[in-house]
């Protein structure tokens, strides 16, 4: 969750404009021996609290999904999904990974829409777009995340991807 500092900045900026931000802790994204798959709701809550501490999430509320992962199933099953839901409850943006720059643009778009409504400017229609975008990875930050999870998380990633996602092991194979 190296995305937290930019999201905190957005939270601060848009909170004054009536936006609410939440992190929904649904599952352990990189389970390992240090932070395994949840075996109880109490363990899930404890790991969400540890996430708050490790990632220094001090302002954005963290909501914990139920043990069965009902919210996670309802919204797409990926570990780092982002949804922007307007005041009427319509999902106006979703992404399979948090990208603060793109999210900022979408929040600003909603602010503009509200201004248009307030000025009674007619909106012809809502447009839908789909695109690919590339999110850079900080190899040092990725290494920290996997290493704190444990060797199992490292090996699971290697088996799935064929390489390791960080600086010091970039040229190594799995052990």
C-alpha positions in Angstrom: 0.0 0.0 0.0 2.7 2.5 -0.9 -0.3 4.4 -2.3 -1.3 5.7 1.1 0.6 9.1 1.2 -0.9 10.3 -2.2 -4.4 9.1 -1.2 -4.0 10.9 2.1 -3.3 14.1 0.2 -6.4 13.6 -1.9 -8.4 12.8 1.2 -7.3 16.1 2.8 -8.0 18.1 -0.4 -11.4 16.6 -1.2 -12.8 16.2 2.3 -13.5 19.9 2.4 -15.5 19.5 -0.9 -17.7 16.8 0.7 -15.9 13.7 -0.4 -15.4 10.7 2.0 -12.5 8.3 1.6 -12.4 4.8 3.1 -10.0 1.9 2.9 -11.8 -1.4 2.9 -9.6 -4.1 4.3 -10.9 -7.3 2.6 -8.0 -9.8 2.6 -4.3 -10.0 3.1 -2.9 -9.1 -0.4 0.4 -10.9 0.0 -0.2 -13.6 2.7 2.9 -15.2 4.1 4.0 -16.7 7.4 4.0 -13.3 9.1 0.6 -12.2 7.8 -1.3 -15.4 6.8 -4.7 -15.8 5.2 -7.3 -15.0 7.9 -8.6 -17.8 10.0 -11.0 -15.7 12.0 -12.6 -12.3 12.0 -10.6 -11.3 15.0 -7.4 -12.1 13.2 -8.6 -10.1 10.2 -9.3 -7.1 12.5 -5.8 -7.5 14.1 -4.1 -7.5 10.7 -6.1 -4.5 9.6 -4.9 -2.6 12.7 -1.3 -3.7 11.9 -1.8 -2.4 8.3 -2.8 0.9 9.8 0.4 1.0 11.8 2.8 -0.3 9.2 1.5 1.9 6.4 0.9 4.9 8.7 -2.7 5.2 7.8 -3.6 7.9 10.3 -6.4 9.8 8.7 -8.4 7.7 6.2 -10.8 5.3 8.0 -10.2 1.6 7.5 -13.3 -0.5 7.3 -12.9 -4.2 7.7 -14.9 -6.5 5.4 -16.8 -9.3 7.0 -15.0 -12.7 7.4 -16.6 -14.1 4.3 -15.4 -11.1 2.2 -18.9 -10.1 1.1 -17.8 -6.6 0.0 -14.7 -8.0 -1.7 -16.8 -10.4 -3.7 -19.3 -7.7 -4.6 -16.7 -5.3 -5.9 -14.3 -7.5 -7.9 -12.0 -9.7 -5.9 -8.7 -7.8 -6.7 -6.5 -6.7 -3.8 -6.2 -3.0 -4.5 -9.5 -1.9 -6.2 -10.6 1.7 -6.1 -14.2 2.9 -6.5 -15.5 6.4 -6.7 -19.2 6.5 -5.9 -21.2 9.7 -6.3 -23.7 11.2 -3.9 -26.5 9.3 -5.7 -24.8 6.0 -5.2 -23.6 5.6 -8.8 -20.2 4.0 -9.3 -18.6 6.7 -11.5 -15.0 5.3 -11.5 -13.4 2.0 -10.8 -9.9 0.8 -11.2 -8.1 -2.4 -10.5 -5.3 -0.5 -8.8 -5.0 2.8 -6.9 -3.6 5.6 -9.0 -3.8 8.9 -7.1 -3.2 11.0 -10.2 -6.0 9.4 -12.1 -8.3 9.5 -9.0 -7.6 13.2 -8.5 -8.8 13.8 -12.1 -12.0 11.9 -11.4 -12.6 13.7 -8.2 -12.1 17.0 -10.0 -14.5 15.9 -12.6 -17.2 15.3 -10.0 -16.5 18.7 -8.5 -17.0 20.2 -12.0 -20.2 18.2 -12.5 -21.6 19.6 -9.2 -20.7 23.1 -10.3 -22.5 22.6 -13.6 -25.6 21.3 -11.8 -25.5 24.3 -9.3 -25.3 26.7 -12.3 -28.1 24.7 -14.0 -25.8 24.0 -17.0 -27.4 21.2 -18.9 -25.5 17.9 -19.1 -26.1 16.3 -22.5 -25.1 12.8 -21.3 -22.6 10.9 -19.2 -19.8 9.3 -21.1 -18.1 6.0 -20.4 -14.5 5.3 -21.2 -12.2 2.4 -20.7 -8.4 2.6 -20.9 -5.2 1.0 -19.9 -2.8 2.9 -17.8 0.6 2.1 -16.4 1.5 2.6 -12.8 5.1 2.7 -11.9 6.5 0.5 -9.2 8.9 1.5 -6.5 11.1 -1.6 -6.2 12.3 -0.8 -2.7 8.7 -0.3 -1.4 7.6 -3.6 -3.1 10.5 -5.4 -1.4 9.5 -4.1 2.0 5.9 -5.3 1.5 6.9 -8.8 0.4 9.7 -9.3 2.9 7.5 -8.2 5.9 4.9 -10.8 4.8 7.5 -13.6 4.7 9.2 -16.0 2.5 5.9 -17.7 1.5 4.7 -14.5 0.0 7.9 -14.1 -1.9 7.8 -17.6 -3.3 4.1 -17.3 -4.2 4.9 -14.2 -6.2 7.8 -15.8 -7.9 5.8 -18.9 -8.9 3.0 -16.7 -10.3 5.2 -14.1 -12.1 8.6 -15.9 -12.8 10.6 -13.0 -11.3 10.7 -11.0 -8.1 9.3 -7.5 -8.1 12.1 -5.6 -6.3 15.6 -4.2 -6.4 17.9 -6.6 -4.5 16.5 -9.8 -5.9 15.6 -8.7 -9.4 18.2 -11.0 -11.0 17.7 -14.0 -8.7 15.4 -17.0 -9.2 13.2 -18.4 -6.6 14.8 -20.6 -4.0 
